[in-house]
Amino acid sequence: MSSQSGALGEASAGPVIGAIGKIFGVRPALTVAALVLSPTLLLYVRAMKSGGVDPEAKEAKRVE
């Protein structure tokens, strides 16, 4: 599921950022791409605070 949502994001945002690059130049396109990707920094901060372990997975019982 995550790979499909990643592909959907690339397919929808890629052409828009490419059009911005074609019309306004590379620098504005890179700025927009950075702004679009900046929310992922919050996910990295969350992962670092939890020690890189999913809290739900940590509490789950192992099935053998």
C-alpha positions in Angstrom: 0.0 0.0 0.0 2.8 2.5 0.8 4.5 1.9 -2.5 1.2 2.6 -4.3 0.7 5.8 -2.4 4.3 6.8 -3.1 3.7 6.2 -6.8 0.5 8.2 -6.7 2.3 11.1 -5.1 5.1 11.1 -7.6 2.6 10.9 -10.5 0.6 13.8 -9.2 3.2 16.1 -7.9 6.0 15.4 -10.4 4.4 17.0 -13.5 3.3 20.0 -11.4 6.8 20.6 -10.1 8.1 20.0 -13.7 5.8 22.6 -15.0 6.9 25.1 -12.4 10.5 24.4 -13.4 9.7 24.9 -17.0 7.8 28.2 -16.5 9.7 29.8 -13.6 13.0 27.9 -13.5 14.8 25.3 -11.6 15.3 27.2 -8.4 11.5 27.8 -7.8 10.8 24.2 -8.7 13.4 22.9 -6.1 11.9 25.2 -3.5 8.4 23.9 -4.2 9.7 20.3 -4.0 11.4 21.0 -0.7 8.2 22.5 0.7 6.2 19.5 -0.5 8.6 17.1 1.1 9.2 19.0 4.4 6.3 17.3 6.3 8.4 14.1 6.2 10.8 15.7 8.6 8.1 15.5 11.3 7.9 11.7 10.7 11.7 11.4 11.1 11.6 13.4 14.4 8.8 11.1 15.6 10.8 8.0 14.6 13.9 9.3 16.4 12.0 10.0 19.6 10.6 6.5 19.7 14.0 5.0 19.1 13.1 3.8 15.6 10.7 1.2 16.9 6.9 1.2 16.2 5.2 1.4 19.6 2.3 -0.9 18.4 4.7 -3.5 17.0 6.7 -3.4 20.2 3.7 -4.4 22.3 2.3 -7.0 19.9 2.6 -10.6 20.7 4.8 -12.8 18.5 2.9 -15.6 16.8 4.9 -18.7 16.1 
